[in-house]
């Protein structure tokens, strides 16, 4: 696949998972400094990895949530918690993954993740 096709496929999947509003905000902030990074994540994170047929989107989403807990990347965790529903993830699924992270990532990391998830869930109820 050529890079233009990979970018197009990546942008379509990125929008499907993260939502148009998030992608539009990211693109509006694009400039000569961060444009190469935006292109990279669109082509490779979304057009290459997320587009692979080996795992369903729901599984990729849950794995991503677990890794973000492990890495203590709260802002990105919140983004993927919001986006998870677009991949078919339920709150129960997220609860199970966060319980699993308590064992393998530590209770403090899971505690922060549960708090973030509750806040994200509360935001979505207000909409």
Secondary structure as GFF3:
##gff-version 3
##sequence-region A 1 127
A	DSSP	alpha_helix	3	18	.	.	.	ID=ss1
A	DSSP	alpha_helix	20	28	.	.	.	ID=ss2
A	DSSP	alpha_helix	35	40	.	.	.	ID=ss3
A	DSSP	pi_helix	41	49	.	.	.	ID=ss4
A	DSSP	alpha_helix	57	71	.	.	.	ID=ss5
A	DSSP	alpha_helix	74	84	.	.	.	ID=ss6
A	DSSP	three_ten_helix	85	87	.	.	.	ID=ss7
A	DSSP	alpha_helix	91	104	.	.	.	ID=ss8
A	DSSP	alpha_helix	107	126	.	.	.	ID=ss9
###
